[in-house]
Amino acid sequence: MSSQPATTFSQQLVEHRDYLMRFAQLQLRNDAWAQDVVSETVLAALAKPQAFESRSQLKTWLIGILKHKVIDSLRQHGREVSTSVSDDDLVDPMEYIGFQVDGHFKETPSDWGNPEQDLCSRQFLTVMEACASKLPAVQGRLFLMREWLELSCEEICKELNLTPTNLYVQLHRARLRLRECLELNWFARPATP
């Protein structure tokens, strides 16, 4: 391999570092851990550049490596994460869901339009990341482990020593908060011409 492609490859890695860092910080909520996993990701990519065979985008390949590094970090630092209960976690979810006694919504939910189209939108993903970062630490961590790292509920419960019921309650609360945040910051926005 000539030095020119290696230089280009390493430059491309540097260009993706900020995105990898944001992803890692969102997952781990600890800057030092995020820096460590991003560094490990870049080193792994530099160690085996031939593993990137251009079958996907470089960013996609790097995120795949980063996901494994994040999972390893979560396992390594699992005991260090605060699992204290905050006042927000004590709120009954039924209080902010907006249901009437008969089970109907108090207010009709906002029209979400075409969620598949919006999901592909970079702006939507930016708002989604911002909303996820505002979740309480425990809920955010569990939500990201389940939905973004795609760990099974059994793996999460085993890793964090949680009961399935506790996990499901926390995931439910996280999804409700995300829904509320997305309705306020994305779906309720007036349409731009």
Buried (B, 14 or more C-beta within 10 A) or exposed (E): EEEEEEEEBBEBBEEBBEBBBBBBBBBBBBEEBBBBBBBBBBEBBEEEBEEBEEEEEBBEBBBEBBBBBBBEBBEEBEEEBEEEEEEEBEEEEEEEEBEEEEEEEEEEEBEEEEEEEBEEEEEBEEBBBBBBEEBBBBBBBBBBBBBBBEBEBEBBBEBBEBEEEBBBBBBEBBBBBBBBBBBEBBBEEEEEE
